[in-house]
Amino acid sequence: MNIAVVVGSTGGIGRALLEALEAQGTFDEVIGLSRRTIPNVDVVDEATISAAAYTVASRGTPRLIVDATGVLADGTAVPEKTIRAIEPETMARLFATNSIGPVLLMKHFLPLLPRQGRALFATISAKVGSIGDNRLGGWYSYRASKAALNQLVRTAAIELSRTHPEAICVAVHPGTVATPLSSPFAKNRLNVLAPADAALDLLAGFARLGPQHSGGFFDRHGAPLPY
Ligand SMILES: NC(=O)c1ccc[n+]([C@@H]2O[C@H](COP(=O)([O-])OP(=O)(O)OC[C@H]3O[C@@H](n4cnc5c(N)ncnc54)[C@H](OP(=O)(O)O)[C@@H]3O)[C@@H](O)[C@H]2O)c1
């Protein structure tokens, strides 16, 4: 059984990815995981991740795993416009969800990838996490948590290549997508994508990636982005 897994399958991008994968029918089974599924995955609770990985492994071989979890603003916290707005607790929560959560997914799910044949783990990062592309400033916690995520992807990809030379582990930017995460901040933006369109672009972009791209950061079409 070849399985595709979408973590964060109740989010705007995650749900669209799940639906696109089900419609394409490339995999024998498509498993969506979120805080609201059974088994549930809360990325700040490692026990839920290890239990879900165990369930996935019992069903078959995951050849595509997409992590579409993440937060930009939680509760009353909004992205910081100035360094004066930094609150350590808010920053720690964003790192817990956007950086540590995904690397815990890598810890428990990368070992499930097959050692032979094509397999891809992608985590949805964000271009604002690019240090080389940072021209506007602001959004300290979100930017830094995604930059940390990109470094964790790179580091995990190097380790993965030693045991899984054909596997691919990447960070991807989905574009600006109309979801609950972006909608408060994308009101005046042009080129805001529908989640279904972003999902199809992401899946087509994944197909353009090979083992030589593992550890990289890409846009939704598979074009490289600067770290
Ligand atoms: N939308 C954009 O324009 C845009 C641009 C660049 C990058 N991104 C990135 O794309 C990814 C998906 O975002 P989205 O736009 O689809 O946002 P969204 O609709 O708000 O979805 C976010 C997802 O993350 C999940 N999540 C949050 N905290 C979690 C936790 N502790 N454990 C497990 N799941 C958790 C949510 O689960 P619940 O349903 O349980 O809340 C939801 O499924 C994020 O990483 C985001 O940073 C989005």
PDBQT file of the ligand as one rigid body, heavy atoms in Angstrom, charges set to zero:
ROOT
HETATM    1  N1  LIG A 301      -1.950  31.018   3.486  1.00  0.00    +0.000 N 
HETATM    2  C1  LIG A 301      -0.841  31.609   3.062  1.00  0.00    +0.000 C 
HETATM    3  O1  LIG A 301      -0.886  32.608   2.314  1.00  0.00    +0.000 OA
HETATM    4  C2  LIG A 301       0.491  31.045   3.437  1.00  0.00    +0.000 A 
HETATM    5  C3  LIG A 301       1.646  31.662   2.924  1.00  0.00    +0.000 A 
HETATM    6  C4  LIG A 301       2.898  31.149   3.272  1.00  0.00    +0.000 A 
HETATM    7  C5  LIG A 301       2.964  30.033   4.078  1.00  0.00    +0.000 A 
HETATM    8  N2  LIG A 301       1.829  29.450   4.576  1.00  0.00    +0.000 N 
HETATM    9  C6  LIG A 301       1.980  28.287   5.447  1.00  0.00    +0.000 C 
HETATM   10  O2  LIG A 301       1.117  27.260   5.001  1.00  0.00    +0.000 OA
HETATM   11  C7  LIG A 301       0.818  26.384   6.106  1.00  0.00    +0.000 C 
HETATM   12  C8  LIG A 301      -0.692  26.140   6.132  1.00  0.00    +0.000 C 
HETATM   13  O3  LIG A 301      -1.336  27.380   6.404  1.00  0.00    +0.000 OA
HETATM   14  P1  LIG A 301      -2.828  27.723   5.950  1.00  0.00    +0.000 P 
HETATM   15  O4  LIG A 301      -2.734  28.990   5.199  1.00  0.00    +0.000 OA
HETATM   16  O5  LIG A 301      -3.486  26.542   5.343  1.00  0.00    +0.000 OA
HETATM   17  O6  LIG A 301      -3.446  28.077   7.363  1.00  0.00    +0.000 OA
HETATM   18  P2  LIG A 301      -4.726  27.509   8.155  1.00  0.00    +0.000 P 
HETATM   19  O7  LIG A 301      -5.893  27.391   7.246  1.00  0.00    +0.000 OA
HETATM   20  O8  LIG A 301      -4.824  28.368   9.364  1.00  0.00    +0.000 OA
HETATM   21  O9  LIG A 301      -4.248  26.032   8.567  1.00  0.00    +0.000 OA
HETATM   22  C9  LIG A 301      -3.272  25.844   9.530  1.00  0.00    +0.000 C 
HETATM   23  C10 LIG A 301      -3.243  24.401   9.898  1.00  0.00    +0.000 C 
HETATM   24  O10 LIG A 301      -2.265  24.227  10.924  1.00  0.00    +0.000 OA
HETATM   25  C11 LIG A 301      -2.840  23.397  11.909  1.00  0.00    +0.000 C 
HETATM   26  N3  LIG A 301      -2.227  23.582  13.212  1.00  0.00    +0.000 N 
HETATM   27  C12 LIG A 301      -1.982  24.727  13.880  1.00  0.00    +0.000 A 
HETATM   28  N4  LIG A 301      -1.428  24.461  15.062  1.00  0.00    +0.000 NA
HETATM   29  C13 LIG A 301      -1.316  23.103  15.129  1.00  0.00    +0.000 A 
HETATM   30  C14 LIG A 301      -0.850  22.195  16.115  1.00  0.00    +0.000 A 
HETATM   31  N5  LIG A 301      -0.363  22.607  17.303  1.00  0.00    +0.000 N 
HETATM   32  N6  LIG A 301      -0.882  20.879  15.830  1.00  0.00    +0.000 NA
HETATM   33  C15 LIG A 301      -1.391  20.427  14.668  1.00  0.00    +0.000 A 
HETATM   34  N7  LIG A 301      -1.872  21.237  13.715  1.00  0.00    +0.000 NA
HETATM   35  C16 LIG A 301      -1.831  22.550  13.954  1.00  0.00    +0.000 A 
HETATM   36  C17 LIG A 301      -4.294  23.789  11.926  1.00  0.00    +0.000 C 
HETATM   37  O11 LIG A 301      -5.021  22.789  12.569  1.00  0.00    +0.000 OA
HETATM   38  P3  LIG A 301      -6.475  23.018  13.203  1.00  0.00    +0.000 P 
HETATM   39  O12 LIG A 301      -7.418  22.857  12.044  1.00  0.00    +0.000 OA
HETATM   40  O13 LIG A 301      -6.584  21.933  14.212  1.00  0.00    +0.000 OA
HETATM   41  O14 LIG A 301      -6.475  24.387  13.810  1.00  0.00    +0.000 OA
HETATM   42  C18 LIG A 301      -4.561  23.870  10.450  1.00  0.00    +0.000 C 
HETATM   43  O15 LIG A 301      -4.789  22.593   9.934  1.00  0.00    +0.000 OA
HETATM   44  C19 LIG A 301       1.379  27.078   7.344  1.00  0.00    +0.000 C 
HETATM   45  O16 LIG A 301       2.606  26.509   7.684  1.00  0.00    +0.000 OA
HETATM   46  C20 LIG A 301       1.592  28.510   6.880  1.00  0.00    +0.000 C 
HETATM   47  O17 LIG A 301       2.630  29.145   7.603  1.00  0.00    +0.000 OA
HETATM   48  C21 LIG A 301       0.599  29.924   4.266  1.00  0.00    +0.000 A 
ENDROOT
TORSDOF 0
